[in-house]
Amino acid sequence: MLLLLKKEWRQRKGDTFISKLEPIHWFAVLYVVLFLVCAPWAAEWTQLWVWNNSQPYPWSVLSAHFAHWSWPHFWTNLCALITFLAIYGRYLSARSFLTYCLAIIISCDVYLHFAYERAFYLGFSSILYGLFSIAALVHFKNTRVISFAVIGFLIFKSLSQWLMPIDNNLYGIAVASDVHIVGMLTGIGLFIVITVKQARI
């Protein structure tokens, strides 16, 4: 009898919400934690996490991508991340999600180090541009309408930010449209690499 009760308890325990979380969900939780740690609690706090061209902190190669200038900036990018996971999360493994993010971060950091002209950088937008671009291309067959809309939006947004400086200011800070484009091009590059690899198999 005790053994049956123990077995039933283990089965019920195994059906909890936590046990049903996939690895990609844990990465999403980690991202939310990073968002909160680097959130704009105070100006002095935000300065600890941003990429500063004159003297970047070693950790800012990662933290700058999760830091935000203001709470509207924070909530916009967090909601966009949640939207991304809601649309494409079911098609992504934790490994591919992490690989995409690392590739985009490294690519943007190289650009920030060698070509970025503004005094500082912060924000998750460049990663979002990269994630949405690669996911929309890789999973286009599964989500044709949404992915077509995503691709159209990314192209329109990138061109409008690049060609119309008057629209190049949001949340009281200049939009780093060049870094957004680097993120998007990295996503497209990843898609090309994946397509070539699949063609060789």
KALINBEL-V778643 format. One line per field, one symbol per residue. psi: psi as a letter, one per 30 degrees, with the letter a starting at -180 (. if undefined). A space follows every 10 residues. Layout:
psi->???
This chain:
psi->eeeeeeeeee eeefgleeff kleeeeeeee eeeeeeegli eleeeefffl jjeeikkeff feeffflkel eeeeeeeeee eeeeeeefef fkleeeeeee eeeeeeeeee eeeffkflel kllfeeeeee eeeeeeeege efheeeeeee eeeeeeeeee eefiffghjk ggkkkieeee eeeeeeeeee eeeeeeeeff .
